[in-house]
Every structure is written in C-alpha cells, then in structure tokens.
C-alpha cells in the first residue's frame, strides 16, 4: 500500500495508510469536512516521538538477571536499541549498559523506578554523553 500524508498543521502527528494510489492533496478548508470520512476509511496510527536514552544498571550477579531487566523494559513499553552486560572482575557484581527508546521524561522515570525494584539491583542511573 501507499503511505498518504495530509496537512501537518491539522492532522499531525497522524499518518493514514491505504491501498489506493495517492490522489490530490487535501486542502485545509476541506479537512474538517472529510476528516470523519478519512477516519472510517483508513487505519490511523498516532506517531509518538521517542527519545534514545542510555541507562547504567549495577547489580549483584545472579541467574536470569538480564532476563528480568529485559522483561521490565518490555512491560514498560520501551524499545531496546542496545544492551551490553558484563560480570566485573570481582565475579560478584554486574554492570549493564542499556540503550532504550522512551516517550518522555515521565516514561523514563517510571522505567528507571521499575528497574530499581529488580532483586539484586544496586543502582540505576541515566548516562549522559
């Protein structure tokens, strides 16, 4: 199908997907009269901006720690871009660097608070570059 985009000043951040070829551009004066029709004819997807954030997690090593971290990220509806986890030379502690996509500051705060609740996690902090 083709991707069709209408006036950004009225419909942004909506994108309409359809199986038809693009036709004439919808003018701003026509938008209000055709908006309801468009909503019924096309699948509407709200586009939300996401921000890439790096997080450092220090924890005591245990089985399934990385699995628990990934599960919490998934439950908080954040997307993982990169994960790097390594056992430190003391063979007791683990350092995990996580890069995720979050929607806003509140989403990040909630994610970090939930990561702190994981058993054996010592601290969670945002890494600024």
N, C-alpha and C positions, 0 to 999 in steps of 0.2 A: 504494500500500500504506500501511498504518498503521504508525506507529512505536510500539513497545511497550517499556516500560522496567520492569525488575524491581528488587527491593530493592537499593538502592545500597550497603548495608553488606556484601553478599555478592558481587554481580556487578559493581559499579562498577569500572572505567570501561567496561563493555561495554554496547552497545545492540543489541537484536535487531530485525531488520527482518522483517516478514511481510506476507502478502497477506490475512490474516484480520482480522476486526474484534476489537478488544481485548475480553477476557473478564475474569474475576475476577482480582484481584491475587494473585500467588503469594506465600504466606506464608513466612517464613524457615524454618519447620520442613519445608516441602515442597521447598525449593530444592535440597537435596542429592539428593533422590530424582528430581527432574525435570531436573536440570542436564544430564545426559548426553543426555536426550531433546531438550532445547532446543538443544543444540549441534548435533545432527543435523538438526533441523527448520528452523532459522533461520540466516541468514547473520549471523555475529558479526563486529562491527567494533570494534577496540580504539580508544578515543578517547584521544589523547595531547594533553596541554596544550601550547600553543605560546606563545612569548613574542615580542612585537614589539620589534625591535632596529634602531637606526639605525647605519649604518656610513659613514664618510667614507674615500674612496679617492682618493689623489693619484697621478697618473701622467703620463708624457710622452705627448703626443698621438701617435696612430698609427691607421692603418686597422684596423677590426674590434676595437678595444679594448672598446667596450661589449658587443659580441657575446661576447667572451671572458669578460667579467665575468658576464654572464647565464648562459653555459654552465657556469661553475664553480658558481654558485649552484644551478643545476638539478642538476648532478652530485652536489652535497652534499645534495640533497633538502630544500632550504629554499624557502619560497614568497616571492615578491617582492610587496610591497604597493605600493611607490613607488620610482621611480628618477628622479633629476634629475642630468644630466650637462652640464657646460659647459666650453668652452675658455676658459682665462684670458686676460686682455688681452695677455700676452706671446706668445700664439699657439703656445706650446710645451707648456705643461702643461694638464692636465685635472683638474677636481675633480668627483667623482661622489659623490652622496649616495644611499644605498641603504637602504631600509627593508625588512627581511625578517622572516619568522617562523621561529624556531628552537625546537627541543625542549627544550634545556637548555644549560648553560654549556659543556659539552664539545662539543656540536654547534656552538656559536658559535665556540669556539677553533679547531676543525677548519676551519670555513668561512673564518675570517679567515686562517689559515695558508695555505690553498689560494689565497685571493685574492692574498696576498703573492707567490706563486710566478709570477703572471702577468707576462709580459715587459713591461717599461716601467713597472710599478707601483713607485712610490717609497715610499709608506707606506699602511697600512690601520689605522684606529683606530675604536673604538666611540665614538659620540656619545651623551653623557648629557645629559638635559634639565635 
